[in-house]
Amino acid sequence: MEICVRLNEDCENDYTFQVNKDDTFEPKLMKMFDEKVGLASFMVLRPSLFYKKMPKGLQKSMHPGYLTENGCLLFHYDCDNKEYREALDLKNKKIWEQMWPGQLVLPQWELSHTNILVFVGIMLAWLYTDLPDLVSPTPGICFTNQISRGLIVVARHYGYNAIAEKLSEEVQVNSAGTAAQWLFFALHVFKVLFVALVFYTGLVNPLTFNPVRIYQTRSAVATKDTASLKAILQSIGWVGAKRATYDDYRDTYYNYRLEKAGGLVPAYKSGVMKAAATPGVILEKGEGFQTPLDKRFTESTFKTMEKSRKLVLSEEYLIQLEKDLQAQVKACEGDVPKINQEIRKFRRFGLFECGPELARLVQLRQEVAAAELQKSQDDEDEKKNQ
């Protein structure tokens, strides 16, 4: 079966992995975080510099999920909130015994106090060097002055004495006025804060600061010596597909429906545009991925929907998904590129076309959502009128 793993703690990095029936998390997925023999030796997996490279464990998201317009499930933006996290057994239980196909695995990252202290120390040292000369115990040692002193030597060597003299004046202690010194220091504080923010958000998230490691990794990629990388990816079941966020799905599905309808005007007249603009529905407590795993082979998704208007998962539902995917693949008439494209699209967005069984499922669940929305609006109107 296939499951998703969130890397870098980023909802846009939910990658798909294939696991076998007898796989457990420890040998299958945890080894990818090993920076010596795992995927972490080639790419950054942690959220930012301030976290350890190896997570202390794995959790699964128990958010019910988002039901798409054609009966598939996507992850909600809140799926990694604390209340939806549940610990996974890494060694004793098999993966299929703990997760639904397509469910999201969340690495449990730990802050690296060593990295934080080193970073804070470097930033404070940098701030110290730029203290205003009038209060600094060691005035004139800022980085800019060090560069200027080097430029003075170069300027004099090539005979630019006027430039050298000007630079010499600028590196003198208290060469700038009091107000200018404090202004430059304030700008430096903002610069340090900006650098800290860039590293904190993971916008800059280096694999390592070791230049030798960086060179070795780049050389391996540049020379296409990726045999070890391919072996790692194969061993952990890396598929290479990313699960789409809701916004990505909505925009792609909207464009698909408009193109299929023949343009904006036909789509508007047929009512397709309205449905495509807000496809699917957010599931509630007890639905979707919150369905108990012990009911996988005994529950009936379609009967439960007809009876109680709740979307619960079951083997019956998974089989129907596979049947509808096979129908889409069959429609490609043996065209291998089209087949691969259809499978990639399914892994990322789910189905864009489905059979009557899944269509009925979505229709009934949307009716419930519409009724709840109408009731909520009526309650608000009643409160306003009171």
N, C-alpha and C positions, 0 to 999 in steps of 0.2 A: 504494500500500500504506500501511499504518498502522504507526507506530513510537511508542514512548513516550520521553518526556524527563523526567528527574527535576529538579524545581525546588526551590530552597531546600535542596538536599541532604537532603531529607526523604522517607522511603519512602512517606509518605501523600500525596505530591504528584507522583506519576508520571502525567503528562498525556499524552493521545493526540494525535498529529499525523498528518495525511494528507500524503503526499509523492507526487509524480509520477515517472514513469519517468526523466526527464532531470534531476531535481533533484540538486544537490550541497549539502553542508552550509553552505558559506559564504554563499550568497545566500538560502538557504531558512530556516535556523534561527539562525545566528549573529547575524543582524540583529535578532532579537527582544531581545537583550541590550543593544542600543544605547539609552542613556537619552534620546536626542534624538528618534529616529524609530521606535524599537522598542517592544516590550511593556514594557520596563523603565521607560518614562516613565509608565506607569499602575500598575504593581504591582512589588513587591519580588521579585526572582528569586534573589539571592545568599543564602547560608546565614545570614549575620549581618552586623552592622555592620563586623566586623573583616576582611571580604573585599572585594576589588575587585568592582565592578559588572559588569565584563566578564570572562568566563572566558578563560583563555589557550588553550583548545582543548576538544575534545570527545572522549570515550572511550565505548566500548561495554562493557556487562557481558557477560562470557563465562561467568557461572555457568550451569550446565545448566538450572536452573529447577525449578519445582515442578509436577508433573503433577496436574491436578485430577481429580475423580471422573468427569468426562465428557470427558476427553481434551484439555483446553486447558492452556496454560502460564501460570503466575504467577511473579512474581519472588521469589526467596528473600531473607530478611533480610540474608544475607551477600553479596548480589550486587554491592555497591559496594566490597567489600574490595579491597585493592591487587592481590592475586594474580589477580583476575578482570577487571581493567581492561585494555583494549586500545585503543590510540590509533586515531582515525579520520582519514582524509584529508579535509580540508575543501574542497579546491578541485579536485583532479584526478580523483578517482573519484566515480561517482554513488552515491547512497545505497543503492539496491537491490543494488549490487555489493558492499556492505560489511556489510549487515545482513539478518537474517531479519525477516519481518513480525512486528511485536509485540515486537521486541527492545528493550532499554532503552539509551538514550543518557544518559551521565553527564557533565555539564559539569565541566571541570577548573578548580576555583576556586583563586585565588591570594590569599594573605594580603595585606592592605593595611597596609604598615608605617606609612604616614602616619596612617591612621585609628587604628591601635593606639597610636602615640606621642601623638596628640592626646588620645585617651581617657585614657591613663595620666597625661598631664600634668594634665588636668582633675581626675581623681580625687585625684592627689597634692596639687594646690592646695586642693581641698576638705578633704582630711585636714589640711593645714597650718593652715587657718583654725580648725580645731577642736582644735588642740593645747592641752593644759592650760595655763592662764595661767602656772603656776609655771615652765614650761620654754619657753614661746613667746617668740620675739624680739619679736612684735607682739601682745601679749595683748589679748583682748576684741574681736577682729575676726570672730568666727564669725558665720555666717549668722543664727543665732537672735538674737544680740545686735543685728544690723542691723535685723531685723524689730521687735524690742522698742523700739529707739530711734525707729522710725517710729510705733509705737503710742503711745509716750510723748507725742509731738507731738499726735497725734489726741486722746488722753485729756485733755490739758490744754486743747485747743481747745474741747472739749465740757464742760469743768468736772469731769471725773473725776480730781481731784487725788490722791486716795488711791491709785487704780490707777496713776497716773503715778509717784508716789513709790515704790510697791512695785516697779515695773518698773525704776526708776532704781537701786534697791538691787541688783537682780539682774544688771544689766549692769556693775556695778563689777568691776574686776579682782580676782581671788581671792575673789569673794563666796561661792563654794562651797568646801568643805573639800578637802583633798588627795585623799582617797579618792574623793569624789564626782566630782572632775575627771577622775581616771583611769578611773572607771567610765563616765562619759559618753563619754570618748574611745574606750574599748573598744567601746561600743555603736556609735559612729560608724564604727569600722573594720569591724564586721560589716555595717553598712548599706552601706558602699562595696563590700564583697565581694559582697553580695547584688545590688546594681545591676550589678556587673561580670558576675555569673553570668547575670542576666536578659538582658543584651545578648549574651553569649557563646553562649548556647543558642538565640538567635534568638527568644525569647519576645517581646521587643520588637525589632522589625526595621524601622525607619522607612524609608520611601521616600526621604526627605530631611529635613534639619533646616532647610532654607530655607523660611520661612513663606510666601513668595510662591508657590513651587512647590506647596506643600501646598494652599494656597487655590485655585490654578488647577486642580489635579487634582480636588479635591472639587467645585468649581464645575461642571466638565465632566460629572462623574457626576450631580450633583444636577439639572442642567438637561437631562439625557439627551442632551447633545451628544456622542454617541458614534460619530459617523460615522468619525472618524479611527481610533478603537479597532477598530471593525468591519473597517476596511480592513487594519489591521495583522494582526488575527487571521486574516483570509481569506488574506493573502499568506503567512503562515507555516504555514497548514494546521491551525490550532487547531480541535480537535473539541470540547473542553470536557469530555471524559470522563476520569475518573481510574481507573487500574488499582488494584484492591483489594489490600490486604495479605492474607497468609494468614489471619490471625485474623479479619479482616472477612469473607473468603470462607467460612471454616469456620462462623461464626455464622449468616451469611445462608443458607448451604446447609442447615445443620441445621434452621433454622426452616422452610425451604421443604419439606424432606422430611417433617417432622412434620405440617405443614399438609396436605400431599398425602396422607399416610397416614391422616389423620382424627383426629390427637391423639396423646398420649403412649402410651396403652395399646395402640392398634393398631400404632403404630410399634415399640414394644418387642416385641410378639408376632411381628411380621413380620421382626424383625431389622434393620429400617431404621435404628433409633436408633444402634446400634453403628457401622455404616458411616458414618453422617452425622456422628458425633462426631469422627472422624479421617479425613476424606476425602482421597483422593489419595495421592501418594508423592513424596518428594524424589528427583530424578534425580541420576545420578552422572557421573563423568568420561566425556567422549565422547558424552554424550547431549544432548538438547534443543538449547539455543542453542550448544552446543559442536560441533554437527554442521558439518563443513566446508561452506562455501557453494558450492564447486565441485561438490558432489554433489547440489545442489538438484534438478536435472532428471534425474539418473541413479539416485539412491537410491530404494529402495522401503521406506517406513516399515513397512508391514504385513508384508511378507516378512521384513524384518530382525528384527522383533519375534518372529515365529513361529520364526525360525531361531536367533537369538542372545539373545533376550529383552532387547533394548536399544531405547530410544525415540530414534530419529534422525528429524530433520526432513527433509521433501522436499516437492516440489510436489504429489505425490500426497496427502500429509497435509493440506496447505493447502486443496486442492480439496475434500477430504472435510469439513473444518471448514465451508467455505462451503456445501456441500450440506446439512449438518445445520442450519446457521443458516437457510437458505432454507426448510427444512421447518418450523422454528419460526415463521418469519414467515408462511408459508402457513397455518398453523394459526390465525393471528389473523383470517383470513377478511376481509381488507381493512379492518379497523378500524385506522385510522391511528395514534391514540394508543397502542394496544396494540403495533403494529409498532415505533413509536419506542421504547417502553419495552423491548421485547425486544432491540432493537439496542443500547440503552444498557446493558442488563444484560450483554449479550455482551461489550461493550467493557470493562466493569468486572470482571466475574467469569468470563467465558467461558460455556460452555454449562451449563445445569442439566439438560438432557435431550439425549441423543445417540442416534445410530443404532447398529446392531449392530457396525459396523466399529470405531468408536472405543471402544465398550464392551468389545470383545474386546481391544483394545490395552491398555486400563487394567487389565483382569483379569489378563492375562499379566504385566504389569509389577508389579502388586501381589503376585503369587505369588512373584516374584523377591525383592521386598522382605521378604515374610513369611519366606521361606527364610533370607535373610541375618540377619534378626532372631533366628530360632530358633537358627541356628548360633552367633551371638554369645552368646546366653543359655546355650547348652550349653557353650561355651568358658569362660564365667564360672563355671558350676557345677563344671566339671572342675577349675578352678584352686582353688576353695574346698575341694574334696575332697582335694586333694593335700597 
